Amino acid sequence: MKSTSDWQRQEAEARIQEVLDAAKKLGTQRIIDPDGRFLVTYEPVKKTLTELFAQPGPLSDDDLNL
């Protein structure tokens, strides 16, 4: 379930760990600032070939992440 959540800057600063966890689990998090916004996203580390071949079943395009 990917969704974007909005956080006010002060709340995000006080709860930064929650913002980062939400970005990892739910997708992009938007931090609203008086002058604009910040978008917090999570990008996983690319997998090694050993890790890819250890996965059961066929690989998807997302698995390849080339």
N, CA, C and O atoms as a Maestro MAE file, in Angstrom:
{
 s_m_m2io_version
 :::
 2.0.0
}

f_m_ct {
 s_m_title
 :::
 protein
 m_atom[264] {
  # First column is atom index #
  i_m_mmod_type
  r_m_x_coord
  r_m_y_coord
  r_m_z_coord
  i_m_residue_number
  s_m_chain_name
  s_m_pdb_residue_name
  s_m_pdb_atom_name
  i_m_atomic_number
  :::
  1 25 0.843 -1.171 0.000 1 A "MET " " N  " 7
  2 3 0.000 0.000 0.000 1 A "MET " " CA " 6
  3 2 0.892 1.238 0.000 1 A "MET " " C  " 6
  4 15 1.489 1.572 1.024 1 A "MET " " O  " 8
  5 25 0.984 1.908 -1.117 2 A "LYS " " N  " 7
  6 3 1.786 3.119 -1.244 2 A "LYS " " CA " 6
  7 2 0.875 4.329 -1.187 2 A "LYS " " C  " 6
  8 15 -0.116 4.407 -1.914 2 A "LYS " " O  " 8
  9 25 1.211 5.262 -0.330 3 A "SER " " N  " 7
  10 3 0.442 6.495 -0.270 3 A "SER " " CA " 6
  11 2 1.341 7.620 0.212 3 A "SER " " C  " 6
  12 15 2.329 7.394 0.911 3 A "SER " " O  " 8
  13 25 0.983 8.821 -0.169 4 A "THR " " N  " 7
  14 3 1.728 9.994 0.266 4 A "THR " " CA " 6
  15 2 1.030 10.566 1.490 4 A "THR " " C  " 6
  16 15 -0.189 10.735 1.496 4 A "THR " " O  " 8
  17 25 1.806 10.864 2.526 5 A "SER " " N  " 7
  18 3 1.263 11.483 3.728 5 A "SER " " CA " 6
  19 2 1.874 12.869 3.887 5 A "SER " " C  " 6
  20 15 3.032 13.095 3.533 5 A "SER " " O  " 8
  21 25 1.086 13.787 4.420 6 A "ASP " " N  " 7
  22 3 1.559 15.152 4.657 6 A "ASP " " CA " 6
  23 2 1.893 15.332 6.131 6 A "ASP " " C  " 6
  24 15 1.171 14.866 7.013 6 A "ASP " " O  " 8
  25 25 2.997 16.016 6.375 7 A "TRP " " N  " 7
  26 3 3.438 16.360 7.723 7 A "TRP " " CA " 6
  27 2 3.731 17.853 7.748 7 A "TRP " " C  " 6
  28 15 4.279 18.389 6.785 7 A "TRP " " O  " 8
  29 25 3.377 18.526 8.825 8 A "GLN " " N  " 7
  30 3 3.813 19.898 9.026 8 A "GLN " " CA " 6
  31 2 5.273 19.852 9.465 8 A "GLN " " C  " 6
  32 15 5.684 18.905 10.134 8 A "GLN " " O  " 8
  33 25 6.049 20.848 9.103 9 A "ARG " " N  " 7
  34 3 7.491 20.811 9.352 9 A "ARG " " CA " 6
  35 2 7.831 20.575 10.822 9 A "ARG " " C  " 6
  36 15 8.680 19.736 11.121 9 A "ARG " " O  " 8
  37 25 7.195 21.289 11.740 10 A "GLN " " N  " 7
  38 3 7.506 21.125 13.160 10 A "GLN " " CA " 6
  39 2 7.215 19.705 13.631 10 A "GLN " " C  " 6
  40 15 7.991 19.125 14.390 10 A "GLN " " O  " 8
  41 25 6.093 19.148 13.177 11 A "GLU " " N  " 7
  42 3 5.736 17.781 13.543 11 A "GLU " " CA " 6
  43 2 6.761 16.805 12.968 11 A "GLU " " C  " 6
  44 15 7.179 15.872 13.654 11 A "GLU " " O  " 8
  45 25 7.165 17.013 11.725 12 A "ALA " " N  " 7
  46 3 8.135 16.120 11.075 12 A "ALA " " CA " 6
  47 2 9.482 16.175 11.785 12 A "ALA " " C  " 6
  48 15 10.135 15.147 11.961 12 A "ALA " " O  " 8
  49 25 9.897 17.362 12.190 13 A "GLU " " N  " 7
  50 3 11.169 17.492 12.905 13 A "GLU " " CA " 6
  51 2 11.124 16.746 14.233 13 A "GLU " " C  " 6
  52 15 12.102 16.108 14.623 13 A "GLU " " O  " 8
  53 25 9.987 16.824 14.929 14 A "ALA " " N  " 7
  54 3 9.842 16.161 16.224 14 A "ALA " " CA " 6
  55 2 9.702 14.645 16.084 14 A "ALA " " C  " 6
  56 15 10.023 13.897 17.008 14 A "ALA " " O  " 8
  57 25 9.222 14.199 14.922 15 A "ARG " " N  " 7
  58 3 8.940 12.764 14.727 15 A "ARG " " CA " 6
  59 2 9.669 12.221 13.495 15 A "ARG " " C  " 6
  60 15 9.106 11.444 12.724 15 A "ARG " " O  " 8
  61 25 10.921 12.636 13.320 16 A "ILE " " N  " 7
  62 3 11.661 12.307 12.101 16 A "ILE " " CA " 6
  63 2 11.756 10.796 11.863 16 A "ILE " " C  " 6
  64 15 11.669 10.341 10.722 16 A "ILE " " O  " 8
  65 25 11.934 10.022 12.933 17 A "GLN " " N  " 7
  66 3 12.025 8.566 12.765 17 A "GLN " " CA " 6
  67 2 10.739 8.004 12.163 17 A "GLN " " C  " 6
  68 15 10.784 7.111 11.317 17 A "GLN " " O  " 8
  69 25 9.599 8.526 12.597 18 A "GLU " " N  " 7
  70 3 8.314 8.083 12.053 18 A "GLU " " CA " 6
  71 2 8.178 8.472 10.584 18 A "GLU " " C  " 6
  72 15 7.655 7.701 9.778 18 A "GLU " " O  " 8
  73 25 8.649 9.667 10.238 19 A "VAL " " N  " 7
  74 3 8.604 10.113 8.841 19 A "VAL " " CA " 6
  75 2 9.438 9.168 7.970 19 A "VAL " " C  " 6
  76 15 8.994 8.740 6.904 19 A "VAL " " O  " 8
  77 25 10.640 8.852 8.432 20 A "LEU " " N  " 7
  78 3 11.509 7.962 7.655 20 A "LEU " " CA " 6
  79 2 10.927 6.559 7.546 20 A "LEU " " C  " 6
  80 15 10.959 5.956 6.474 20 A "LEU " " O  " 8
  81 25 10.401 6.041 8.638 21 A "ASP " " N  " 7
  82 3 9.779 4.709 8.608 21 A "ASP " " CA " 6
  83 2 8.583 4.685 7.661 21 A "ASP " " C  " 6
  84 15 8.388 3.720 6.921 21 A "ASP " " O  " 8
  85 25 7.784 5.754 7.687 22 A "ALA " " N  " 7
  86 3 6.617 5.833 6.802 22 A "ALA " " CA " 6
  87 2 7.044 5.891 5.342 22 A "ALA " " C  " 6
  88 15 6.406 5.281 4.484 22 A "ALA " " O  " 8
  89 25 8.117 6.617 5.054 23 A "ALA " " N  " 7
  90 3 8.616 6.680 3.673 23 A "ALA " " CA " 6
  91 2 9.050 5.296 3.199 23 A "ALA " " C  " 6
  92 15 8.825 4.927 2.046 23 A "ALA " " O  " 8
  93 25 9.663 4.547 4.083 24 A "LYS " " N  " 7
  94 3 10.130 3.205 3.733 24 A "LYS " " CA " 6
  95 2 8.964 2.238 3.528 24 A "LYS " " C  " 6
  96 15 8.976 1.434 2.596 24 A "LYS " " O  " 8
  97 25 7.961 2.320 4.398 25 A "LYS " " N  " 7
  98 3 6.853 1.362 4.362 25 A "LYS " " CA " 6
  99 2 5.706 1.787 3.449 25 A "LYS " " C  " 6
  100 15 5.098 0.946 2.786 25 A "LYS " " O  " 8
  101 25 5.408 3.084 3.411 26 A "LEU " " N  " 7
  102 3 4.203 3.547 2.723 26 A "LEU " " CA " 6
  103 2 4.456 4.323 1.440 26 A "LEU " " C  " 6
  104 15 3.556 4.477 0.615 26 A "LEU " " O  " 8
  105 25 5.688 4.813 1.269 27 A "GLY " " N  " 7
  106 3 5.987 5.612 0.092 27 A "GLY " " CA " 6
  107 2 6.300 7.053 0.467 27 A "GLY " " C  " 6
  108 15 6.522 7.366 1.636 27 A "GLY " " O  " 8
  109 25 6.317 7.910 -0.517 28 A "THR " " N  " 7
  110 3 6.729 9.300 -0.353 28 A "THR " " CA " 6
  111 2 5.965 10.004 0.763 28 A "THR " " C  " 6
  112 15 4.745 9.886 0.873 28 A "THR " " O  " 8
  113 25 6.707 10.736 1.587 29 A "GLN " " N  " 7
  114 3 6.136 11.562 2.650 29 A "GLN " " CA " 6
  115 2 6.409 13.022 2.291 29 A "GLN " " C  " 6
  116 15 7.516 13.373 1.881 29 A "GLN " " O  " 8
  117 25 5.394 13.863 2.449 30 A "ARG " " N  " 7
  118 3 5.516 15.272 2.086 30 A "ARG " " CA " 6
  119 2 5.560 16.100 3.368 30 A "ARG " " C  " 6
  120 15 4.662 16.009 4.205 30 A "ARG " " O  " 8
  121 25 6.617 16.910 3.514 31 A "ILE " " N  " 7
  122 3 6.745 17.806 4.662 31 A "ILE " " CA " 6
  123 2 6.446 19.217 4.177 31 A "ILE " " C  " 6
  124 15 7.132 19.754 3.307 31 A "ILE " " O  " 8
  125 25 5.407 19.801 4.760 32 A "ILE " " N  " 7
  126 3 4.946 21.123 4.345 32 A "ILE " " CA " 6
  127 2 5.699 22.196 5.131 32 A "ILE " " C  " 6
  128 15 5.704 22.193 6.362 32 A "ILE " " O  " 8
  129 25 6.325 23.099 4.410 33 A "ASP " " N  " 7
  130 3 7.093 24.208 4.962 33 A "ASP " " CA " 6
  131 2 6.428 25.495 4.482 33 A "ASP " " C  " 6
  132 15 5.818 25.494 3.413 33 A "ASP " " O  " 8
  133 25 6.523 26.584 5.228 34 A "PRO " " N  " 7
  134 3 5.893 27.830 4.765 34 A "PRO " " CA " 6
  135 2 6.359 28.277 3.369 34 A "PRO " " C  " 6
  136 15 5.602 28.921 2.643 34 A "PRO " " O  " 8
  137 25 7.580 27.943 2.998 35 A "ASP " " N  " 7
  138 3 8.116 28.374 1.705 35 A "ASP " " CA " 6
  139 2 8.019 27.313 0.608 35 A "ASP " " C  " 6
  140 15 8.424 27.567 -0.526 35 A "ASP " " O  " 8
  141 25 7.494 26.142 0.923 36 A "GLY " " N  " 7
  142 3 7.430 25.073 -0.072 36 A "GLY " " CA " 6
  143 2 7.215 23.733 0.606 36 A "GLY " " C  " 6
  144 15 6.553 23.652 1.641 36 A "GLY " " O  " 8
  145 25 7.770 22.687 0.027 37 A "ARG " " N  " 7
  146 3 7.607 21.360 0.621 37 A "ARG " " CA " 6
  147 2 8.842 20.517 0.356 37 A "ARG " " C  " 6
  148 15 9.584 20.749 -0.599 37 A "ARG " " O  " 8
  149 25 9.042 19.544 1.215 38 A "PHE " " N  " 7
  150 3 10.099 18.549 1.069 38 A "PHE " " CA " 6
  151 2 9.418 17.224 0.755 38 A "PHE " " C  " 6
  152 15 8.360 16.924 1.309 38 A "PHE " " O  " 8
  153 25 10.009 16.439 -0.118 39 A "LEU " " N  " 7
  154 3 9.508 15.109 -0.394 39 A "LEU " " CA " 6
  155 2 10.534 14.108 0.107 39 A "LEU " " C  " 6
  156 15 11.689 14.124 -0.318 39 A "LEU " " O  " 8
  157 25 10.109 13.244 1.006 40 A "VAL " " N  " 7
  158 3 10.989 12.232 1.584 40 A "VAL " " CA " 6
  159 2 10.637 10.897 0.945 40 A "VAL " " C  " 6
  160 15 9.510 10.415 1.062 40 A "VAL " " O  " 8
  161 25 11.616 10.308 0.269 41 A "THR " " N  " 7
  162 3 11.402 9.012 -0.360 41 A "THR " " CA " 6
  163 2 12.461 8.029 0.115 41 A "THR " " C  " 6
  164 15 13.514 8.424 0.617 41 A "THR " " O  " 8
  165 25 12.174 6.768 -0.046 42 A "TYR " " N  " 7
  166 3 13.101 5.703 0.324 42 A "TYR " " CA " 6
  167 2 13.479 4.942 -0.938 42 A "TYR " " C  " 6
  168 15 12.612 4.543 -1.716 42 A "TYR " " O  " 8
  169 25 14.756 4.748 -1.133 43 A "GLU " " N  " 7
  170 3 15.247 3.980 -2.279 43 A "GLU " " CA " 6
  171 2 16.106 2.836 -1.747 43 A "GLU " " C  " 6
  172 15 17.175 3.071 -1.183 43 A "GLU " " O  " 8
  173 25 15.641 1.599 -1.924 44 A "PRO " " N  " 7
  174 3 16.410 0.467 -1.392 44 A "PRO " " CA " 6
  175 2 17.739 0.305 -2.118 44 A "PRO " " C  " 6
  176 15 17.900 0.711 -3.269 44 A "PRO " " O  " 8
  177 25 18.670 -0.295 -1.416 45 A "VAL " " N  " 7
  178 3 19.974 -0.601 -1.997 45 A "VAL " " CA " 6
  179 2 19.770 -1.691 -3.048 45 A "VAL " " C  " 6
  180 15 18.977 -2.613 -2.857 45 A "VAL " " O  " 8
  181 25 20.487 -1.572 -4.143 46 A "LYS " " N  " 7
  182 3 20.367 -2.587 -5.189 46 A "LYS " " CA " 6
  183 2 20.834 -3.936 -4.657 46 A "LYS " " C  " 6
  184 15 21.753 -4.015 -3.842 46 A "LYS " " O  " 8
  185 25 20.192 -4.982 -5.127 47 A "LYS " " N  " 7
  186 3 20.526 -6.336 -4.699 47 A "LYS " " CA " 6
  187 2 21.683 -6.884 -5.523 47 A "LYS " " C  " 6
  188 15 21.864 -6.524 -6.686 47 A "LYS " " O  " 8
  189 25 22.457 -7.756 -4.899 48 A "THR " " N  " 7
  190 3 23.535 -8.436 -5.616 48 A "THR " " CA " 6
  191 2 22.929 -9.571 -6.433 48 A "THR " " C  " 6
  192 15 21.788 -9.970 -6.201 48 A "THR " " O  " 8
  193 25 23.688 -10.085 -7.383 49 A "LEU " " N  " 7
  194 3 23.205 -11.219 -8.174 49 A "LEU " " CA " 6
  195 2 22.922 -12.427 -7.285 49 A "LEU " " C  " 6
  196 15 21.962 -13.161 -7.520 49 A "LEU " " O  " 8
  197 25 23.738 -12.632 -6.287 50 A "THR " " N  " 7
  198 3 23.526 -13.757 -5.365 50 A "THR " " CA " 6
  199 2 22.173 -13.621 -4.679 50 A "THR " " C  " 6
  200 15 21.439 -14.601 -4.557 50 A "THR " " O  " 8
  201 25 21.835 -12.405 -4.228 51 A "GLU " " N  " 7
  202 3 20.542 -12.181 -3.583 51 A "GLU " " CA " 6
  203 2 19.389 -12.354 -4.571 51 A "GLU " " C  " 6
  204 15 18.347 -12.910 -4.223 51 A "GLU " " O  " 8
  205 25 19.576 -11.882 -5.787 52 A "LEU " " N  " 7
  206 3 18.529 -12.033 -6.801 52 A "LEU " " CA " 6
  207 2 18.251 -13.500 -7.107 52 A "LEU " " C  " 6
  208 15 17.093 -13.911 -7.185 52 A "LEU " " O  " 8
  209 25 19.297 -14.281 -7.280 53 A "PHE " " N  " 7
  210 3 19.109 -15.684 -7.619 53 A "PHE " " CA " 6
  211 2 18.642 -16.516 -6.429 53 A "PHE " " C  " 6
  212 15 18.141 -17.624 -6.615 53 A "PHE " " O  " 8
  213 25 18.795 -16.010 -5.232 54 A "ALA " " N  " 7
  214 3 18.333 -16.722 -4.042 54 A "ALA " " CA " 6
  215 2 16.819 -16.567 -3.846 54 A "ALA " " C  " 6
  216 15 16.213 -17.332 -3.096 54 A "ALA " " O  " 8
  217 25 16.206 -15.585 -4.513 55 A "GLN " " N  " 7
  218 3 14.773 -15.356 -4.390 55 A "GLN " " CA " 6
  219 2 14.005 -16.459 -5.108 55 A "GLN " " C  " 6
  220 15 14.403 -16.899 -6.186 55 A "GLN " " O  " 8
  221 25 12.898 -16.907 -4.506 56 A "PRO " " N  " 7
  222 3 12.070 -17.906 -5.192 56 A "PRO " " CA " 6
  223 2 11.260 -17.250 -6.307 56 A "PRO " " C  " 6
  224 15 10.934 -16.066 -6.231 56 A "PRO " " O  " 8
  225 25 10.942 -18.017 -7.329 57 A "GLY " " N  " 7
  226 3 10.081 -17.547 -8.407 57 A "GLY " " CA " 6
  227 2 10.781 -16.646 -9.405 57 A "GLY " " C  " 6
  228 15 11.967 -16.348 -9.259 57 A "GLY " " O  " 8
  229 25 10.044 -16.212 -10.420 58 A "PRO " " N  " 7
  230 3 10.633 -15.339 -11.462 58 A "PRO " " CA " 6
  231 2 10.941 -13.946 -10.929 58 A "PRO " " C  " 6
  232 15 10.323 -13.494 -9.965 58 A "PRO " " O  " 8
  233 25 11.888 -13.274 -11.549 59 A "LEU " " N  " 7
  234 3 12.249 -11.915 -11.175 59 A "LEU " " CA " 6
  235 2 11.319 -10.936 -11.891 59 A "LEU " " C  " 6
  236 15 10.952 -11.145 -13.047 59 A "LEU " " O  " 8
  237 25 10.944 -9.867 -11.188 60 A "SER " " N  " 7
  238 3 10.160 -8.806 -11.824 60 A "SER " " CA " 6
  239 2 11.111 -7.684 -12.251 60 A "SER " " C  " 6
  240 15 12.284 -7.680 -11.878 60 A "SER " " O  " 8
  241 25 10.603 -6.753 -13.020 61 A "ASP " " N  " 7
  242 3 11.413 -5.602 -13.409 61 A "ASP " " CA " 6
  243 2 11.910 -4.841 -12.187 61 A "ASP " " C  " 6
  244 15 13.031 -4.332 -12.184 61 A "ASP " " O  " 8
  245 25 11.078 -4.762 -11.148 62 A "ASP " " N  " 7
  246 3 11.479 -4.070 -9.920 62 A "ASP " " CA " 6
  247 2 12.649 -4.766 -9.236 62 A "ASP " " C  " 6
  248 15 13.487 -4.107 -8.621 62 A "ASP " " O  " 8
  249 25 12.713 -6.087 -9.337 63 A "ASP " " N  " 7
  250 3 13.824 -6.831 -8.738 63 A "ASP " " CA " 6
  251 2 15.140 -6.512 -9.408 63 A "ASP " " C  " 6
  252 15 16.184 -6.481 -8.756 63 A "ASP " " O  " 8
  253 25 15.098 -6.273 -10.715 64 A "LEU " " N  " 7
  254 3 16.333 -6.035 -11.453 64 A "LEU " " CA " 6
  255 2 16.907 -4.661 -11.156 64 A "LEU " " C  " 6
  256 15 18.124 -4.519 -11.037 64 A "LEU " " O  " 8
  257 25 16.055 -3.640 -11.035 65 A "ASN " " N  " 7
  258 3 16.479 -2.293 -10.634 65 A "ASN " " CA " 6
  259 2 17.794 -1.870 -11.278 65 A "ASN " " C  " 6
  260 15 18.710 -1.409 -10.597 65 A "ASN " " O  " 8
  261 25 17.877 -2.030 -12.580 66 A "LEU " " N  " 7
  262 3 19.126 -1.703 -13.298 66 A "LEU " " CA " 6
  263 2 19.191 -0.270 -13.695 66 A "LEU " " C  " 6
  264 15 20.173 0.158 -14.302 66 A "LEU " " O  " 8
  :::
 }
 m_bond[263] {
  # First column is bond index #
  i_m_from
  i_m_to
  i_m_order
  :::
  1 1 2 1
  2 2 3 1
  3 3 4 2
  4 3 5 1
  5 5 6 1
  6 6 7 1
  7 7 8 2
  8 7 9 1
  9 9 10 1
  10 10 11 1
  11 11 12 2
  12 11 13 1
  13 13 14 1
  14 14 15 1
  15 15 16 2
  16 15 17 1
  17 17 18 1
  18 18 19 1
  19 19 20 2
  20 19 21 1
  21 21 22 1
  22 22 23 1
  23 23 24 2
  24 23 25 1
  25 25 26 1
  26 26 27 1
  27 27 28 2
  28 27 29 1
  29 29 30 1
  30 30 31 1
  31 31 32 2
  32 31 33 1
  33 33 34 1
  34 34 35 1
  35 35 36 2
  36 35 37 1
  37 37 38 1
  38 38 39 1
  39 39 40 2
  40 39 41 1
  41 41 42 1
  42 42 43 1
  43 43 44 2
  44 43 45 1
  45 45 46 1
  46 46 47 1
  47 47 48 2
  48 47 49 1
  49 49 50 1
  50 50 51 1
  51 51 52 2
  52 51 53 1
  53 53 54 1
  54 54 55 1
  55 55 56 2
  56 55 57 1
  57 57 58 1
  58 58 59 1
  59 59 60 2
  60 59 61 1
  61 61 62 1
  62 62 63 1
  63 63 64 2
  64 63 65 1
  65 65 66 1
  66 66 67 1
  67 67 68 2
  68 67 69 1
  69 69 70 1
  70 70 71 1
  71 71 72 2
  72 71 73 1
  73 73 74 1
  74 74 75 1
  75 75 76 2
  76 75 77 1
  77 77 78 1
  78 78 79 1
  79 79 80 2
  80 79 81 1
  81 81 82 1
  82 82 83 1
  83 83 84 2
  84 83 85 1
  85 85 86 1
  86 86 87 1
  87 87 88 2
  88 87 89 1
  89 89 90 1
  90 90 91 1
  91 91 92 2
  92 91 93 1
  93 93 94 1
  94 94 95 1
  95 95 96 2
  96 95 97 1
  97 97 98 1
  98 98 99 1
  99 99 100 2
  100 99 101 1
  101 101 102 1
  102 102 103 1
  103 103 104 2
  104 103 105 1
  105 105 106 1
  106 106 107 1
  107 107 108 2
  108 107 109 1
  109 109 110 1
  110 110 111 1
  111 111 112 2
  112 111 113 1
  113 113 114 1
  114 114 115 1
  115 115 116 2
  116 115 117 1
  117 117 118 1
  118 118 119 1
  119 119 120 2
  120 119 121 1
  121 121 122 1
  122 122 123 1
  123 123 124 2
  124 123 125 1
  125 125 126 1
  126 126 127 1
  127 127 128 2
  128 127 129 1
  129 129 130 1
  130 130 131 1
  131 131 132 2
  132 131 133 1
  133 133 134 1
  134 134 135 1
  135 135 136 2
  136 135 137 1
  137 137 138 1
  138 138 139 1
  139 139 140 2
  140 139 141 1
  141 141 142 1
  142 142 143 1
  143 143 144 2
  144 143 145 1
  145 145 146 1
  146 146 147 1
  147 147 148 2
  148 147 149 1
  149 149 150 1
  150 150 151 1
  151 151 152 2
  152 151 153 1
  153 153 154 1
  154 154 155 1
  155 155 156 2
  156 155 157 1
  157 157 158 1
  158 158 159 1
  159 159 160 2
  160 159 161 1
  161 161 162 1
  162 162 163 1
  163 163 164 2
  164 163 165 1
  165 165 166 1
  166 166 167 1
  167 167 168 2
  168 167 169 1
  169 169 170 1
  170 170 171 1
  171 171 172 2
  172 171 173 1
  173 173 174 1
  174 174 175 1
  175 175 176 2
  176 175 177 1
  177 177 178 1
  178 178 179 1
  179 179 180 2
  180 179 181 1
  181 181 182 1
  182 182 183 1
  183 183 184 2
  184 183 185 1
  185 185 186 1
  186 186 187 1
  187 187 188 2
  188 187 189 1
  189 189 190 1
  190 190 191 1
  191 191 192 2
  192 191 193 1
  193 193 194 1
  194 194 195 1
  195 195 196 2
  196 195 197 1
  197 197 198 1
  198 198 199 1
  199 199 200 2
  200 199 201 1
  201 201 202 1
  202 202 203 1
  203 203 204 2
  204 203 205 1
  205 205 206 1
  206 206 207 1
  207 207 208 2
  208 207 209 1
  209 209 210 1
  210 210 211 1
  211 211 212 2
  212 211 213 1
  213 213 214 1
  214 214 215 1
  215 215 216 2
  216 215 217 1
  217 217 218 1
  218 218 219 1
  219 219 220 2
  220 219 221 1
  221 221 222 1
  222 222 223 1
  223 223 224 2
  224 223 225 1
  225 225 226 1
  226 226 227 1
  227 227 228 2
  228 227 229 1
  229 229 230 1
  230 230 231 1
  231 231 232 2
  232 231 233 1
  233 233 234 1
  234 234 235 1
  235 235 236 2
  236 235 237 1
  237 237 238 1
  238 238 239 1
  239 239 240 2
  240 239 241 1
  241 241 242 1
  242 242 243 1
  243 243 244 2
  244 243 245 1
  245 245 246 1
  246 246 247 1
  247 247 248 2
  248 247 249 1
  249 249 250 1
  250 250 251 1
  251 251 252 2
  252 251 253 1
  253 253 254 1
  254 254 255 1
  255 255 256 2
  256 255 257 1
  257 257 258 1
  258 258 259 1
  259 259 260 2
  260 259 261 1
  261 261 262 1
  262 262 263 1
  263 263 264 2
  :::
 }
}
